[in-house]
Amino acid sequence: MATKKKILITTGPTWVALDRVRVISNLASGETGFILADKFRKLGFRVTLLSGPGTFAKEAKNIEIIRFNYFDELEQLLNRELKSGSFAAVIHAAAVADYRPEKTLPRKTGSLRRKWEIKLLPTKKLIRGLKRYDPGIFGTGFKFEPDAGKEELLRKGGELLEKAGLDLVVANSCRDKRYRAYILGRNLRRGPFLNKKEMSCALCGLVKDGIEKRTG
């Protein structure tokens, strides 16, 4: 049974392998997940953090950190943790790889070849399975659109909210190298938030309130 005080957070990038030594990745740092984990810890939550190979990776006091590198590892960890039914909420902040190669070569590809054509296929949308094992879990996702303005962020964030059946979505951008984020829910909109700490404080409060309403 889920407790009021247990939360699962994902953060950082995910890799997909091209061959034995090369990967496709993204520029996510993992910072947001660590900020959120620390704030929930201070609110008295027991936090499990699934952390990808980001540049912000660090140790965190009284937080269970489980490391992963690859897409398949994250998928397995999410399924394992959510299947336990012990979490009141999940915040999926990881920047999940959207594509993977059709074939992963089992050995290192030689560096002298003149051309290497790689066919990419879409990966599974992990965010759509957050409530598979526990429909009552409070689910939050992130929608990052680096160059989007306000209206596009609100539109795409709202689409994710509906398609993934989430309770909250953080729609954020870094347009003109400036952080901007909105928190969206059903009949709810907060923002804009102009830095990650400000957004994280607001999100923690909304998730905490949502959990309390469901668990009494």
KENU-33673 format. One record per atom (N, C-alpha, C, O, CB): residue in one letter; x, y, z. Coordinates in steps of 0.05 Angstrom, whole numbers, padded with zeros to 5 digits, always signed. Glycine has a CB too. Layout:
REM KENU-33673
AXYZ ...
END
This chain:
REM KENU-33673
M+00017-00024+00000 M+00000+00000+00000 M+00017+00025+00000 M+00037+00026+00014 M-00019+00000+00024 A+00010+00045-00016 A+00025+00069-00017 A+00023+00084+00009 A+00002+00084+00022 A+00016+00087-00041 T+00044+00098+00017 T+00044+00114+00040 T+00043+00144+00032 T+00050+00150+00009 T+00068+00108+00058 K+00035+00161+00050 K+00035+00190+00044 K+00063+00200+00039 K+00066+00221+00026 K+00022+00205+00067 K+00083+00186+00049 K+00109+00198+00050 K+00130+00184+00032 K+00154+00184+00038 K+00119+00198+00078 K+00121+00172+00010 K+00140+00158-00007 K+00136+00167-00036 K+00114+00166-00047 K+00137+00127-00005 I+00158+00176-00049 I+00155+00188-00076 I+00178+00178-00093 I+00201+00175-00084 I+00155+00219-00074 L+00172+00174-00119 L+00192+00164-00139 L+00197+00187-00159 L+00178+00198-00169 L+00182+00138-00153 I+00222+00193-00164 I+00230+00214-00182 I+00250+00203-00202 I+00269+00189-00194 I+00242+00239-00167 T+00247+00210-00228 T+00267+00203-00248 T+00281+00229-00257 T+00268+00250-00257 T+00255+00188-00272 T+00306+00227-00264 T+00320+00251-00273 T+00344+00244-00291 T+00353+00221-00292 T+00330+00267-00249 G+00354+00264-00305 G+00378+00260-00322 G+00371+00250-00350 G+00348+00245-00356 G+00397+00242-00309 P+00392+00246-00366 P+00388+00236-00394 P+00386+00205-00394 P+00392+00192-00374 P+00411+00246-00412 T+00379+00194-00417 T+00381+00165-00421 T+00397+00160-00446 T+00394+00175-00466 T+00352+00152-00422 W+00412+00139-00446 W+00428+00131-00469 W+00414+00109-00485 W+00399+00094-00474 W+00456+00122-00460 V+00419+00109-00511 V+00414+00085-00528 V+00440+00079-00542 V+00454+00097-00551 V+00389+00090-00548 A+00446+00053-00544 A+00472+00045-00555 A+00471+00043-00585 A+00452+00034-00598 A+00480+00018-00543 L+00493+00053-00598 L+00497+00049-00626 L+00514+00025-00632 L+00508+00009-00650 L+00511+00074-00638 D+00535+00021-00616 D+00552-00003-00618 D+00563-00009-00590 D+00552+00000-00570 D+00575+00001-00639 R+00585-00023-00589 R+00596-00032-00563 R+00606-00008-00546 R+00606-00010-00522 R+00619-00051-00568 V+00613+00015-00559 V+00625+00037-00543 V+00611+00064-00548 V+00617+00082-00533 V+00654+00039-00550 R+00593+00066-00567 R+00581+00092-00574 R+00552+00093-00567 R+00538+00072-00568 R+00585+00098-00604 V+00543+00117-00559 V+00515+00120-00551 V+00503+00145-00563 V+00518+00163-00572 V+00512+00120-00520 I+00476+00147-00564 I+00462+00172-00569 I+00451+00181-00543 I+00440+00166-00527 I+00439+00168-00590 S+00455+00207-00537 S+00446+00218-00512 S+00433+00245-00516 S+00427+00252-00539 S+00469+00220-00491 N+00429+00261-00495 N+00419+00288-00497 N+00433+00305-00476 N+00450+00296-00462 N+00388+00289-00493 L+00425+00330-00475 L+00440+00350-00459 L+00428+00353-00431 L+00437+00372-00416 L+00441+00376-00472 A+00410+00337-00422 A+00398+00340-00395 A+00419+00336-00374 A+00437+00319-00376 A+00375+00319-00391 S+00418+00353-00353 S+00438+00352-00332 S+00429+00335-00308 S+00446+00325-00293 S+00444+00380-00323 G+00403+00333-00304 G+00393+00319-00280 G+00389+00338-00256 G+00381+00329-00235 G+00412+00297-00272 E+00395+00363-00260 E+00393+00382-00237 E+00365+00384-00225 E+00362+00383-00201 E+00401+00410-00246 T+00345+00385-00242 T+00317+00388-00232 T+00309+00366-00214 T+00297+00371-00193 T+00298+00390-00255 G+00316+00341-00221 G+00308+00318-00204 G+00321+00319-00177 G+00309+00313-00157 G+00316+00293-00218 F+00347+00328-00176 F+00361+00330-00150 F+00349+00352-00133 F+00347+00350-00109 F+00391+00334-00155 I+00341+00375-00145 I+00329+00396-00131 I+00302+00387-00119 I+00297+00392-00095 I+00324+00421-00149 L+00286+00373-00135 L+00260+00363-00126 L+00264+00343-00103 L+00250+00344-00083 L+00245+00351-00149 A+00283+00324-00107 A+00287+00304-00087 A+00295+00316-00060 A+00285+00307-00039 A+00310+00285-00096 D+00312+00336-00060 D+00320+00349-00035 D+00297+00364-00022 D+00294+00363+00002 D+00343+00369-00041 K+00280+00377-00038 K+00258+00391-00026 K+00237+00372-00014 K+00226+00378+00007 K+00245+00409-00048 F+00232+00350-00028 F+00213+00331-00017 F+00224+00318+00009 F+00210+00312+00028 F+00206+00309-00038 R+00250+00313+00009 R+00263+00302+00033 R+00259+00321+00057 R+00253+00312+00079 R+00293+00298+00028 K+00262+00347+00052 K+00259+00366+00073 K+00230+00368+00083 K+00224+00377+00105 K+00268+00394+00064 L+00211+00360+00065 L+00183+00359+00073 L+00176+00333+00087 L+00153+00329+00095 L+00165+00362+00048 G+00195+00315+00091 G+00191+00291+00106 G+00184+00267+00089 G+00176+00246+00099 G+00169+00295+00125 F+00187+00269+00062 F+00182+00246+00045 F+00205+00227+00043 F+00228+00236+00046 F+00175+00256+00017 R+00200+00202+00039 R+00221+00183+00032 R+00223+00182+00002 R+00204+00176-00012 R+00214+00154+00044 V+00246+00190-00008 V+00250+00194-00037 V+00268+00172-00049 V+00289+00167-00039 V+00262+00222-00042 T+00258+00161-00071 T+00275+00144-00088 T+00279+00159-00114 T+00260+00167-00128 T+00261+00116-00093 L+00305+00162-00121 L+00312+00178-00145 L+00326+00160-00165 L+00347+00148-00159 L+00331+00201-00137 L+00314+00157-00188 L+00326+00142-00210 L+00342+00162-00227 L+00330+00179-00240 L+00304+00127-00228 S+00368+00160-00227 S+00385+00181-00238 S+00402+00171-00261 S+00417+00152-00259 S+00403+00192-00216 G+00398+00184-00284 G+00414+00178-00308 G+00441+00190-00307 G+00448+00203-00287 G+00399+00187-00333 P+00457+00187-00328 P+00485+00196-00328 P+00488+00226-00334 P+00502+00233-00352 P+00500+00180-00349 G+00475+00242-00318 G+00476+00271-00322 G+00501+00284-00310 G+00515+00271-00294 G+00452+00284-00311 T+00505+00309-00317 T+00529+00323-00306 T+00524+00332-00278 T+00543+00341-00264 T+00535+00347-00324 F+00499+00331-00268 F+00493+00341-00242 F+00493+00319-00221 F+00486+00324-00198 F+00466+00355-00241 A+00500+00295-00229 A+00499+00272-00211 A+00516+00277-00186 A+00539+00285-00188 A+00508+00246-00225 K+00504+00271-00163 K+00518+00275-00137 K+00505+00258-00116 K+00484+00246-00121 K+00518+00305-00129 E+00518+00255-00093 E+00506+00241-00071 E+00486+00260-00057 E+00490+00284-00057 E+00527+00231-00052 A+00466+00249-00046 A+00445+00265-00032 A+00438+00251-00005 A+00432+00227-00005 A+00420+00269-00050 K+00439+00266+00016 K+00434+00255+00042 K+00405+00245+00045 K+00386+00259+00038 K+00439+00276+00063 N+00402+00221+00056 N+00376+00209+00062 N+00358+00206+00038 N+00334+00207+00040 N+00362+00225+00083 I+00370+00203+00014 I+00354+00198-00011 I+00365+00172-00023 I+00390+00170-00027 I+00356+00222-00031 E+00348+00154-00030 E+00357+00129-00043 E+00361+00136-00073 E+00342+00142-00087 E+00336+00106-00040 I+00386+00134-00082 I+00392+00140-00110 I+00399+00114-00124 I+00417+00099-00116 I+00416+00160-00112 I+00385+00108-00146 I+00390+00085-00162 I+00399+00095-00190 I+00384+00109-00203 I+00364+00066-00164 R+00423+00087-00197 R+00435+00097-00222 R+00426+00080-00246 R+00423+00056-00243 R+00465+00098-00220 F+00424+00093-00269 F+00420+00079-00294 F+00434+00094-00316 F+00441+00118-00313 F+00389+00076-00301 N+00439+00081-00338 N+00451+00094-00362 N+00432+00092-00386 N+00428+00112-00400 N+00478+00081-00368 Y+00422+00068-00391 Y+00408+00063-00416 Y+00378+00063-00413 Y+00367+00060-00392 Y+00417+00036-00427 F+00364+00068-00436 F+00335+00068-00437 F+00323+00043-00425 F+00305+00044-00409 F+00326+00072-00466 D+00333+00020-00433 D+00322-00005-00424 D+00325-00008-00393 D+00308-00019-00380 D+00336-00029-00437 E+00347+00002-00382 E+00351+00002-00353 E+00330+00019-00339 E+00319+00011-00319 E+00379+00011-00346 L+00325+00043-00350 L+00305+00060-00338 L+00277+00047-00339 L+00262+00048-00320 L+00304+00087-00352 E+00270+00035-00362 E+00244+00022-00365 E+00241+00000-00344 E+00220-00002-00331 E+00241+00011-00393 Q+00262-00016-00340 Q+00260-00038-00321 Q+00258-00028-00292 Q+00243-00039-00277 Q+00285-00056-00324 L+00273-00007-00286 L+00272+00005-00259 L+00244+00017-00253 L+00233+00013-00232 L+00294+00026-00256 L+00234+00031-00273 L+00207+00043-00269 L+00186+00021-00264 L+00170+00023-00246 L+00199+00060-00293 N+00187+00001-00280 N+00168-00021-00277 N+00171-00035-00250 N+00151-00040-00236 N+00171-00042-00299 R+00195-00040-00242 R+00200-00053-00216 R+00190-00036-00193 R+00176-00046-00175 R+00230-00059-00213 E+00197-00010-00193 E+00190+00007-00170 E+00160+00012-00170 E+00148+00011-00148 E+00205+00033-00172 L+00148+00018-00192 L+00119+00024-00193 L+00102+00000-00187 L+00081+00002-00176 L+00112+00036-00219 K+00112-00023-00196 K+00097-00048-00191 K+00094-00054-00161 K+00076-00069-00153 K+00111-00071-00205 S+00112-00044-00145 S+00111-00049-00116 S+00086-00036-00104 S+00078-00044-00082 S+00136-00038-00103 G+00076-00015-00117 G+00052-00002-00106 G+00056+00014-00081 G+00037+00020-00067 G+00031-00023-00101 S+00082+00020-00075 S+00088+00032-00049 S+00091+00063-00051 S+00095+00076-00030 S+00113+00021-00038 F+00088+00074-00075 F+00092+00103-00078 F+00065+00118-00079 F+00046+00108-00092 F+00109+00109-00103 A+00065+00141-00066 A+00041+00158-00068 A+00042+00176-00093 A+00022+00185-00103 A+00039+00175-00043 A+00067+00181-00103 A+00070+00198-00126 A+00094+00191-00142 A+00113+00179-00131 A+00071+00228-00117 V+00093+00197-00168 V+00117+00194-00185 V+00120+00219-00201 V+00101+00230-00212 V+00113+00169-00204 I+00145+00229-00202 I+00152+00253-00218 I+00172+00244-00239 I+00195+00237-00233 I+00163+00276-00201 H+00164+00244-00264 H+00180+00234-00286 H+00194+00258-00300 H+00184+00269-00319 H+00163+00218-00307 A+00217+00266-00289 A+00232+00289-00299 A+00255+00281-00318 A+00268+00298-00329 A+00243+00305-00276 A+00261+00255-00320 A+00283+00246-00338 A+00278+00253-00367 A+00255+00253-00376 A+00286+00215-00335 A+00299+00260-00381 A+00298+00265-00409 A+00301+00239-00424 A+00324+00231-00430 A+00319+00287-00418 V+00280+00226-00430 V+00281+00199-00442 V+00287+00200-00471 V+00276+00217-00486 V+00254+00184-00437 A+00304+00182-00481 A+00310+00181-00509 A+00285+00176-00525 A+00270+00157-00519 A+00332+00159-00515 D+00281+00192-00546 D+00257+00188-00563 D+00261+00169-00586 D+00242+00159-00597 D+00249+00215-00574 Y+00287+00164-00592 Y+00293+00145-00615 Y+00316+00127-00607 Y+00332+00133-00590 Y+00301+00161-00640 R+00316+00104-00620 R+00338+00085-00616 R+00344+00072-00643 R+00327+00071-00661 R+00330+00062-00595 P+00369+00063-00647 P+00376+00051-00673 P+00361+00025-00678 P+00356+00010-00659 P+00406+00046-00675 E+00354+00020-00703 E+00340-00005-00709 E+00358-00029-00702 E+00348-00050-00693 E+00333-00006-00739 K+00384-00026-00706 K+00403-00047-00699 K+00426-00035-00682 K+00437-00014-00689 K+00414-00061-00724 T+00432-00049-00660 T+00456-00042-00644 T+00478-00061-00650 T+00474-00085-00647 T+00449-00041-00613 L+00500-00051-00659 L+00522-00069-00667 L+00536-00080-00642 L+00541-00065-00623 L+00543-00054-00685 P+00543-00106-00642 P+00554-00119-00618 P+00583-00113-00613 P+00594-00121-00592 P+00550-00148-00620 R+00596-00099-00631 R+00625-00092-00628 R+00629-00063-00636 R+00612-00050-00647 R+00642-00111-00646 K+00653-00053-00631 K+00660-00026-00638 K+00661-00023-00668 K+00674-00040-00682 K+00687-00017-00625 T+00649-00002-00679 T+00650+00003-00707 T+00676+00018-00714 T+00683+00037-00700 T+00625+00020-00717 G+00690+00009-00734 G+00716+00022-00741 G+00713+00051-00748 G+00693+00060-00760 G+00728+00007-00765 S+00733+00067-00740 S+00731+00096-00744 S+00740+00105-00772 S+00739+00129-00778 S+00748+00110-00724 L+00748+00087-00790 L+00758+00094-00816 L+00736+00092-00838 L+00741+00099-00861 L+00781+00077-00823 R+00713+00082-00831 R+00692+00080-00851 R+00683+00107-00860 R+00681+00126-00844 R+00668+00063-00840 R+00677+00111-00886 R+00671+00137-00897 R+00642+00145-00891 R+00636+00169-00891 R+00675+00136-00927 K+00625+00126-00886 K+00597+00132-00881 K+00585+00111-00862 K+00591+00087-00864 K+00580+00134-00907 W+00568+00120-00844 W+00555+00102-00826 W+00526+00110-00825 W+00519+00130-00811 W+00568+00102-00797 E+00509+00096-00839 E+00481+00103-00840 E+00466+00088-00817 E+00469+00064-00815 E+00468+00096-00867 I+00451+00103-00802 I+00437+00091-00779 I+00407+00097-00781 I+00399+00120-00784 I+00448+00103-00752 K+00391+00077-00780 K+00362+00080-00781 K+00352+00081-00752 K+00356+00063-00736 K+00349+00057-00797 L+00337+00103-00746 L+00327+00106-00719 L+00297+00100-00718 L+00282+00107-00737 L+00332+00135-00709 L+00288+00087-00697 L+00260+00081-00692 L+00251+00094-00666 L+00267+00097-00648 L+00256+00050-00692 P+00225+00101-00664 P+00216+00113-00639 P+00217+00093-00616 P+00213+00069-00619 P+00187+00122-00642 T+00223+00103-00592 T+00223+00087-00568 T+00195+00087-00556 T+00178+00103-00564 T+00244+00097-00547 K+00191+00069-00538 K+00165+00068-00523 K+00162+00093-00506 K+00182+00103-00495 K+00164+00043-00506 K+00138+00104-00504 K+00132+00127-00487 K+00128+00118-00458 K+00106+00111-00450 K+00107+00143-00498 L+00149+00118-00443 L+00148+00109-00416 L+00129+00124-00399 L+00117+00114-00380 L+00175+00109-00403 I+00125+00150-00405 I+00108+00167-00388 I+00079+00158-00389 I+00064+00164-00371 I+00111+00196-00397 R+00072+00144-00410 R+00044+00135-00412 R+00038+00111-00396 R+00015+00102-00393 R+00037+00130-00441 G+00059+00099-00384 G+00055+00075-00367 G+00058+00081-00337 G+00059+00062-00322 G+00073+00054-00375 L+00060+00106-00329 L+00065+00112-00301 L+00043+00102-00282 L+00048+00096-00259 L+00068+00141-00297 K+00018+00101-00293 K-00005+00092-00276 K-00014+00064-00283 K-00036+00056-00274 K-00028+00112-00280 R+00002+00049-00297 R-00006+00022-00305 R-00011+00004-00281 R-00031-00010-00281 R+00015+00010-00323 Y+00006+00005-00261 Y+00004-00013-00238 Y-00013-00001-00216 Y-00025-00016-00200 Y+00031-00019-00228 D-00014+00026-00215 D-00029+00039-00193 D-00043+00063-00204 D-00031+00085-00205 D-00011+00046-00169 P-00068+00061-00214 P-00082+00083-00226 P-00086+00107-00207 P-00091+00129-00215 P-00109+00075-00236 G-00083+00102-00181 G-00087+00123-00161 G-00062+00139-00154 G-00064+00158-00139 G-00098+00112-00136 I-00039+00131-00165 I-00015+00145-00159 I-00016+00174-00171 I-00028+00178-00193 I+00010+00130-00171 F-00005+00193-00157 F-00005+00220-00167 F+00018+00224-00186 F+00041+00222-00178 F-00003+00241-00143 G+00012+00229-00211 G+00032+00228-00232 G+00038+00256-00244 G+00020+00271-00250 G+00024+00210-00255 T+00064+00262-00246 T+00074+00287-00257 T+00094+00282-00279 T+00112+00265-00275 T+00086+00305-00235 G+00091+00296-00301 G+00110+00293-00323 G+00122+00320-00331 G+00112+00341-00322 G+00097+00280-00347 F+00142+00319-00348 F+00155+00343-00358 F+00153+00344-00388 F+00156+00324-00402 F+00184+00345-00349 K+00148+00368-00399 K+00148+00372-00428 K+00168+00394-00434 K+00163+00418-00428 K+00120+00379-00439 F+00191+00387-00446 F+00212+00407-00452 F+00211+00414-00481 F+00215+00397-00499 F+00239+00396-00444 E+00207+00439-00487 E+00207+00450-00515 E+00226+00474-00514 E+00218+00496-00507 E+00178+00458-00525 P+00252+00470-00522 P+00272+00490-00517 P+00267+00517-00529 P+00275+00537-00517 P+00297+00480-00528 D+00253+00519-00552 D+00249+00545-00565 D+00220+00555-00564 D+00214+00574-00578 D+00259+00544-00593 A+00204+00542-00548 A+00175+00548-00548 A+00169+00574-00533 A+00182+00579-00512 A+00159+00525-00537 G+00149+00589-00542 G+00138+00611-00528 G+00116+00602-00510 G+00110+00578-00508 G+00128+00633-00547 K+00103+00620-00497 K+00082+00614-00477 K+00060+00597-00488 K+00053+00576-00477 K+00070+00640-00466 E+00048+00605-00510 E+00025+00591-00521 E+00032+00562-00529 E+00016+00544-00525 E+00013+00606-00544 E+00055+00559-00541 E+00063+00532-00550 E+00068+00514-00525 E+00061+00491-00525 E+00088+00533-00567 L+00081+00525-00505 L+00085+00510-00480 L+00059+00501-00468 L+00056+00478-00460 L+00102+00527-00460 L+00040+00519-00466 L+00014+00513-00454 L+00000+00492-00470 L-00013+00473-00459 L-00003+00538-00451 R+00001+00494-00497 R-00013+00475-00514 R+00000+00447-00512 R-00015+00428-00508 R-00012+00485-00543 K+00026+00446-00515 K+00039+00420-00514 K+00038+00407-00486 K+00036+00383-00484 K+00068+00422-00524 G+00041+00424-00466 G+00038+00413-00439 G+00010+00402-00434 G+00008+00381-00421 G+00044+00435-00419 G-00010+00416-00444 G-00038+00406-00441 G-00043+00380-00456 G-00057+00363-00447 G-00057+00427-00450 E-00030+00378-00479 E-00033+00353-00495 E-00021+00329-00480 E-00033+00308-00479 E-00020+00356-00522 L+00002+00333-00468 L+00015+00312-00453 L-00002+00304-00428 L-00005+00281-00422 L+00043+00319-00444 L-00013+00324-00415 L-00030+00319-00392 L-00052+00300-00399 L-00058+00282-00383 L-00041+00346-00381 E-00065+00304-00422 E-00087+00288-00430 E-00078+00260-00440 E-00089+00240-00432 E-00104+00302-00451 K-00059+00260-00458 K-00050+00235-00470 K-00039+00215-00450 K-00043+00191-00452 K-00030+00240-00492 A-00024+00225-00430 A-00011+00207-00411 A-00028+00203-00386 A-00021+00188-00368 A+00016+00218-00403 G-00051+00217-00384 G-00069+00214-00361 G-00056+00223-00335 G-00059+00210-00314 G-00077+00185-00359 L-00041+00245-00336 L-00026+00254-00313 L-00042+00273-00296 L-00064+00283-00304 L+00000+00268-00322 D-00032+00279-00272 D-00045+00299-00255 D-00033+00327-00258 D-00047+00347-00256 D-00042+00290-00226 L-00007+00327-00264 L+00007+00353-00269 L+00028+00349-00291 L+00038+00327-00295 L+00021+00363-00243 V+00033+00371-00305 V+00054+00372-00325 V+00070+00398-00321 V+00058+00419-00319 V+00043+00369-00354 V+00096+00396-00321 V+00113+00420-00322 V+00122+00424-00351 V+00137+00407-00362 V+00138+00417-00303 A+00113+00445-00363 A+00121+00452-00391 A+00142+00474-00389 A+00137+00496-00379 A+00096+00462-00408 N+00166+00468-00399 N+00188+00487-00395 N+00204+00491-00421 N+00204+00474-00439 N+00206+00477-00373 S+00219+00513-00422 S+00235+00520-00444 S+00260+00535-00435 S+00262+00543-00412 S+00219+00537-00465 C+00279+00539-00454 C+00302+00555-00448 C+00306+00575-00471 C+00329+00580-00480 C+00328+00537-00444 R+00285+00585-00481 R+00285+00604-00503 R+00302+00628-00497 R+00300+00640-00475 R+00256+00613-00511 D+00319+00636-00515 D+00338+00658-00511 D+00355+00654-00486 D+00363+00673-00473 D+00323+00684-00509 K+00360+00629-00480 K+00377+00621-00457 K+00365+00630-00430 K+00379+00634-00410 K+00404+00634-00459 R+00338+00632-00429 R+00324+00639-00405 R+00304+00617-00398 R+00287+00609-00414 R+00309+00667-00408 Y+00306+00608-00373 Y+00288+00587-00364 Y+00260+00598-00360 Y+00257+00620-00349 Y+00299+00574-00338 R+00241+00583-00369 R+00213+00591-00365 R+00196+00566-00363 R+00199+00547-00379 R+00202+00609-00388 A+00179+00564-00343 A+00163+00540-00339 A+00135+00547-00329 A+00130+00566-00315 A+00177+00522-00319 Y+00116+00529-00337 Y+00089+00531-00327 Y+00081+00503-00316 Y+00090+00483-00326 Y+00069+00539-00350 I+00066+00503-00294 I+00056+00478-00283 I+00026+00477-00290 I+00011+00495-00284 I+00060+00477-00252 L+00019+00456-00303 L-00009+00452-00313 L-00022+00428-00300 L-00010+00408-00296 L-00009+00450-00343 G-00048+00431-00295 G-00064+00410-00285 G-00093+00414-00295 G-00098+00433-00310 G-00064+00408-00254 R-00111+00397-00288 R-00138+00401-00296 R-00149+00425-00280 R-00150+00425-00256 R-00156+00375-00291 N-00158+00445-00295 N-00167+00470-00283 N-00146+00484-00266 N-00153+00497-00246 N-00192+00464-00267 L-00121+00481-00274 L-00099+00493-00258 L-00077+00502-00277 L-00069+00488-00296 L-00088+00473-00237 R-00067+00526-00272 R-00043+00536-00286 R-00028+00554-00268 R-00038+00573-00257 R-00051+00550-00312 R-00002+00548-00265 R+00016+00565-00248 R+00040+00573-00265 R+00050+00558-00281 R+00025+00549-00222 G+00049+00597-00261 G+00072+00607-00275 G+00067+00633-00289 G+00045+00643-00288 G+00082+00586-00294 P+00087+00643-00303 P+00113+00630-00309 P+00132+00630-00285 P+00133+00649-00269 P+00126+00643-00333 F+00148+00609-00283 F+00170+00608-00264 F+00196+00612-00279 F+00200+00601-00301 F+00171+00580-00249 L+00213+00629-00268 L+00237+00638-00283 L+00263+00624-00275 L+00284+00631-00285 L+00240+00667-00280 N+00261+00605-00256 N+00284+00588-00249 N+00274+00562-00238 N+00251+00559-00230 N+00303+00603-00229 K+00292+00542-00238 K+00285+00515-00230 K+00277+00513-00201 K+00259+00498-00194 K+00307+00496-00236 K+00290+00528-00184 K+00284+00527-00155 K+00256+00538-00149 K+00241+00526-00133 K+00305+00542-00139 E+00249+00559-00162 E+00222+00571-00159 E+00201+00551-00168 E+00181+00547-00154 E+00220+00598-00174 M+00206+00539-00192 M+00187+00520-00202 M+00185+00496-00183 M+00163+00486-00178 M+00195+00511-00230 S+00207+00486-00173 S+00208+00462-00157 S+00193+00467-00130 S+00179+00449-00121 S+00237+00454-00151 C+00195+00490-00119 C+00181+00497-00094 C+00151+00495-00099 C+00136+00483-00083 C+00188+00525-00084 A+00142+00507-00121 A+00113+00507-00127 A+00103+00479-00133 A+00082+00471-00124 A+00107+00525-00151 L+00119+00463-00148 L+00111+00436-00155 L+00109+00419-00131 L+00090+00403-00128 L+00131+00424-00175 C+00128+00421-00113 C+00128+00405-00088 C+00102+00410-00072 C+00089+00392-00062 C+00152+00411-00070 G+00095+00436-00070 G+00070+00442-00056 G+00046+00430-00069 G+00028+00420-00055 G+00067+00472-00054 L+00044+00432-00095 L+00021+00421-00110 L+00019+00391-00107 L-00002+00379-00104 L+00022+00429-00139 V+00042+00377-00110 V+00042+00348-00107 V+00035+00340-00079 V+00019+00321-00075 V+00070+00337-00115 K+00046+00353-00059 K+00040+00347-00031 K+00010+00350-00026 K-00003+00333-00013 K+00056+00366-00012 D-00002+00372-00036 D-00031+00376-00032 D-00047+00355-00046 D-00067+00345-00036 D-00039+00404-00043 G-00038+00347-00071 G-00052+00326-00086 G-00051+00299-00071 G-00071+00285-00071 G-00041+00323-00113 I-00029+00293-00060 I-00026+00267-00045 I-00045+00268-00021 I-00058+00248-00015 I+00003+00262-00036 E-00044+00290-00006 E-00061+00292+00019 E-00090+00289+00013 E-00105+00278+00028 E-00055+00318+00033 K-00099+00300-00010 K-00128+00299-00017 K-00136+00270-00023 K-00158+00262-00017 K-00133+00316-00042 R-00117+00254-00034 R-00123+00227-00041 R-00121+00207-00018 R-00135+00187-00016 R-00105+00218-00063 T-00102+00213+00000 T-00097+00194+00022 T-00111+00202+00048 T-00112+00187+00067 T-00067+00192+00027 G-00122+00227+00048 G-00136+00236+00072 G-00117+00242+00094 G-00126+00250+00116 G-00156+00215+00081 
END
